[in-house]
Amino acid sequence: MAEMMTQAEIDALLSSLASGNVNAQEISAKAEEKIRSYDFKRPSKFSRDQVRALQVMHDNFARMLSNLLSAQLRTLVQIAVAAIDHQMTYVEFLNSMQNPTIMMVFSLAPLKGTAILEISLGLAYAIIDRLLGGPGVGIEEARPLTEIEQSVMMVVCERILEQFKEVWRDVIELDPKIEFYENNPMFVQIASPNETVALISLTAQVGAGEGFMNICLPHMVLEPIMTKLTSRYLVSATVHGGNNDPEVREAIFKDLSSTSMDLAVEMGTIEISLGELLGLQVGDCLRLGRAPHDDIDVRVGPHLRYKARPGTMQRRLAAQIVDIVEPY
């Protein structure tokens, strides 16, 4: 409700109008600038803060997905959030899609209902071509996927949903699972036609191929967690959540403890020409630039980390650590 003016403020305004210090038309114009059109048939169900939270989460999702697909396809993959539409109805989403297309309908347990992951044919064919040994060039023919191509894309989409699960972890622990595949948008009815949806559109470039991905999240599916879907909550969960959780710390320590590293003992180095290398014979001696009593280097990966002394232990070659080399 607008603030009520006191009698003193009213008298001051009237005197300003009478003296010409204030223009009534300017006041009217400023009041009209604050007026915004509102369609009561399509009320906005997502607040500005909730849309901002979706933007932050799916920016992270795009980065994680770029890294995942780059490693899987062994080529540069660039994915970015193009737009987030929070006022679109479900029927408008269906009408905006091509036919045929690739639609993976997936559940979001423990939330009730389903959502849609849509991948354009051009992008899907580029991914399939790359996975099957090709250069990553899609085809121009608009046709549904074959059974083999469906199986390939099913595996890819499962990995995409694993990354989707990770970015939503600060809000809720989801267990996304693909329910079925469909290529005709008109055969997929996961919400009423006028239900508001959040549509996250991502652009993707895979080698020479490019296309887009859409994630359609009906409002009725997200409604139970709307209070948590705020940028403030995400920041709080990030700062106070994982690092101080003993279970998370234990899981991280366990994973790090079982990580394998290359450890190499370096007796010494020498520089020789390729001709000298090819001319080596059995019994030849090489001077490694190190005396018998000198310490030898122990490297973890490419980095020098320890000094050691060579010897034997139970009739096997061994190296005894005598010093730790602090990293620069």
N, C-alpha and C positions, 0 to 999 in steps of 0.2 A: 504494500500500500504506500502511496506517495506521502511525503511528510506534509503536515498541515502548517500553513503560514500563520505566524502570529499577527495581531492587529498592527503592531509597530512595523512589521515587514510589509504588510499590505499598504499602509500609509506611505512608506518610503517608496514603494514601487509606483503608486499613483502619482506622487509628487515628481518622480523621475520622468514619467510619461508626459506629465503636463509641462515640464520644463524642456522637454526634447532631448534629455540626456540618454534616454533609452528608446529604441525604435521597436514598436510593436511587431512590425513585419519580421525583424531579425529574430525576435523571441519565438514567433510562430515557426520560422524556418528551422531554428535549432531544435524545436520540439519535434518537427517532422523527421529530422535526421535520425532521431532515436527510435522511430517506428520501424519495425521489421515485419514483413509478411510472414504469416504462419498458417500452414495448412492443417486444419483440425482432422482431416481424413488420414493424414500421415504424420502423427506426432513423433518427434524425435525421442527415442528411448535410450540413447547413449549420451551421457554428458561429455562435455569437452575434455574433462580430465580422464574419462574412460577411453576416449578416442586417442588421447595422447599416450596412455598406457599401452594400448594396442599397437601404436606406432613404434614405441620403444621396444616392445617385445619382438615384433616381427622384423625390425631392423636387425636385431640380434639373430633372429631366425634366418634371415637372408644371408648374413655373414657365415653362420655355421653351415648352411646348406651349400654355399659356394665352396667352402673348404672340403666338405664331404664329397660332392660330385666331382670336384677337381681331382681328388685322390682316386676316386672310383673310376672315372673316365680317362684319367691320365692326360688331361688337357685342361686349358684354362676355362673355368666356368665363372661367369659373373652374374650374380643375382642381386636385385635391389627391389625395395618396395616402391611401386609406382603410385599407388593411391590406396586410401582406406575410405570406403563409402559406408556410412553408418545410417543413411536414410533410405536405402533401397529396399523395395519389397521383394519377396521371393519370386513372384511372377515376373518382375522386371529383370531379375537376375537370369531366370530361365530364358526369357526373350532375347537377352543380350548375347547368348551363346550360339556358336555355330553348330550345325548338325551335318556330319557326325563330329563328336569331340570325345575327350577321355574324361570320364567322371568316376572317381572312386568315392563311394559313400562309406563313411567310417563312423563308428560309435566313439563316444568319449566318456566311458565309464570312469567315475561313478555318476557323471551327469546323465540325465535322461535325454533321449533323442539322438539324432545323428547330424553330421555335417558333411560337406562336400569338398573334395580336392579335385579341381579341374586342371588339366594340362592340355595345352593346345597341341594339335596334331604335328605341327612343324617342329616344336620342341621335343615331343615324344619320339618322332622318327629320327631326329638328330641323336638323341640319347641311345636309342636302340641300335642305330648304325654304328655308333662308337663302341658300344658294349660288344657287338658282334664282329669287331675287327675292322670296321670301316673308318673313313676319315671324319665322320660326324656330320654328314650332309643329309638333310631330310629329303623327302620326296614331295613333289607338288600335288600329287594325286590325293584327293580328299576321300579316303575310304576308312572303314572301321579296321581296328587291329585284328590280325589273325590270332589264333589261339596261342601260338608261340610268342608273338609280340605281346599279347596280354600277360603271359607268364613273366616275361622280362620286366614289363612295366609294373607288375604287381610287386615284385621284389624291390624295385626302385622306390615305389610309393611307400612301402613299409619302412624303408630307411628314412624317407622324408618325414614320415610321421614320428619316427624316433627323435628327430631333431625338434619337431613340433612339441613333443612331450617335454623336452628339456627346457624350452623357453617358457612353458607354462608352469614349471615346477614351483616357482615362487608364489604362484597364485593357488594352484591346486595340483595334486598328484593325479594326472590323467593316465588312462590306459587305452590309447587310441588303437582301434582294430578295424581293418577294412571289412565291410560287410558284403559289398558286391560291386561289380563293375558295370557301367552302362555307357553307351555311346550316343544315345538319343536323349536330349535334355527333357523332352516332354514325358518321358517314362519315369522320371525321378520326382517323387513328391514326398519331401521330408518335412514340409511345413505348409500351412495354409497360404493361399496366394497373396494375401495382404499382410502376412507376417513380416515384420521388419528384420532385416539381416545385416550383419557386419560383413562386408566383402573386402578381403585383403587381396589386392592385385599385385603380383610381382612380375617383373620382367627378367628374362633369363637369356643368356647368350652362351652357347656351347660350341666352341670352335667357330666354324662357319655358319652354324645353325642358330636360330634364335626363335623366341616365342614368349609365352607368358604362362603363369600359374595363377589360379584363383582359389582362395579358401573362403567358403561360404559358411558363416556361423550364425544360425538363427538366434534371435534374441531370447526365445523361450528356452533354449538350451543353456545360455549363459546367465539367465536370470538368477539362479540360486547363488552365483558367485559375483554378482555385479558390485556388491559392497567392497569386495577385495580388488576389483579391477580398477585400481587407481594408481597413478604414478607415485603418489606418496607411499602407498603400501608396498610397491615394488622396491623403492629405495630402502624402506625400512627392512624389508625381508632380505635384501642383498647385504645390508650392513650388519644386521643382527642375527641373521639366520645361519648360513652354512659354516662360517669360520669358527663360531663358538659352540657348535653342536658336537658333542663328544662322539656320537655315532658317525657323523660325517668325517670328523678328523680321523677316527679309527679306520674308516673305509679308505680314505685317501692314503694313510700311512701303509695300509695293507697292500694297496695297489702299487705304491712306490717301492715297497720292500721286495715285491716280486718282479720288479722291472729288470730286465737283463741289460747289461752294459758290456761293451768290448773293453777288455783289459789287456794291455800289451806291455811286455818288458823289452826295453830297447837296450841292447848291449853296446851299441855305438853306431856311428854313421860314417860313410865314406862316399866320395864322389869319384866315379870312374866313367870313362867314355863307353859308348855302346860297343865299340870294337873290342875294348878290354873285357867287357862283360861277356861277349860272345866267345872270347878266347880263353875263358877260365877252364881249368882242367881239375880233375880230382887230385887233391893234395895241395893245391895252391893256397897260400895264406894271404889274408887281407888285413891291413892295419886299420883298426876302427877308431884310432885317435883317443884311446882310453887305456890307462894303465891297469894292471890286474887288481890293484888295491883301491881303485876309484869306484865311487858309487855309480850305479846305473839308473836309467830313467824308467819310471813306470807311468804309462799314459792311460787315462780313462777316455776312450774315444780319441779325439785329436788333441786333448788337453793334457799337459804335464801336471801330475798331481802328487807323485811320491818319488822319493829316492830310496834305492834298495841296494843290497849286496847279493851277488850271485852265490849259489851254493847247491847242495843236494840235500834231499830229505827222503829217507826210505828208498834210496837208490833212484830217486827221480830229481830232475832239475828243479830248483826252487829259487825264490828271491825273497830275502828278508827285508821288510820295510824298516828303514832307519830314520826317515824324516818325511814330513808332510810339506808339500809346496803350496803355499797360499796363492789362490788365484789373484790376478791383477784386479 
